[in-house]
């Protein structure tokens, strides 16, 4: 990957905008297509500083995608296997759902996926892009975009101008390119904020990720790989009411660790918090179209929803895969991409929204329906296996 220069006169076949994991993955996927077609791609993004302390649970179809891109081997040692997904009703309501385990062995696979630090995956993707013969890199943000039938002209905050026939917009939930393309959205907010942190624990996680369902939302522990100085680690997504955030963040670290241990029912023993927690208000959004005026929306430019069921970034990777497939076919890209993403995005966004809202509603019939549904999943193997397969989003072998 080289800096964009005058040898291309600022004219490209493809452009990818965005420095996040979705943007990096899209740039690498399209770079291979560009190379096979003898075309050029420009990746427009600010420099990735690698400061993201979050982790991402990648499901097996996403792992297969990284394997095909020759990235997985570079991050495998930095990941933790997810063999069991456990749901625990951690509320104090009258009707509580039974504990439900989803085991990868029921699908005859070793794991549902792996939990990977975002910063490590970002570094690995950047390394694969560096020096790629079909990619130029322009550092900066898009200040203005003109979209038309003959392509998209991008003006950067640096003053640089490039033109591309097709643009993949992975520029986040407030996507300027989405607005420039005239794509509307349906959006909503939740009375919730996610607190995210990593922590060490005295007992092993054994590849089990546990999602406690509470009155304020999910409280989700996900295994992390060990560090040289510690054996047992996990990441945590703790969803609370916005008015609780300041009180929790103001707590002394040991007191916060004790609260985490208590909420986890001491299942992982003694807790030690590793890093400064980060917070993210929970919102939802779905674009009304996924590609218009030669601009295709990927990742959070196309859809945003709560961190439940490991669907967010995995859905973004399916965007990348679908867009790359449409581009590789060389015709009717807009029609193919819109048709592919509509059902997948709407279905998964709706399911996550319904589950999250069901946690917040105290209405007894709603809680009864939720408890009965989870009890049925726990007892009926065929139903449990079907839900696991649907959750993965694609065949895993």
Secondary structure by P-SEA (a helix, b strand, c coil): cccccccccccccbbbbcccaaaaaaaaaaaaaaaaacbbbbbbcccccccccccccccaaaaaaaaaacccccccccbbbbcbbbbbccccccccccccccccccccccccbbbbcaaaaaaaaaaaacccccbbbbbcccccccccccbbbbbccccbbbbbcccccccccccaaaaaabbbbbbccccbbbbbbccccccccccbbbbbbcccccbbbbbbbbcccccccbbbbbbbcccaaaaaaaccaaaaaaaaaaaacccccbbbbcccbbbbbbbbbbbccccccccccccccccccccccccaaaaaaaaaaaaaaaaaaccaaaaaaaaacaaaaaaaaaaaaaaaaaaacccaaaaaaaaaaaaaaaccaaaaaaaaaaaaccccc
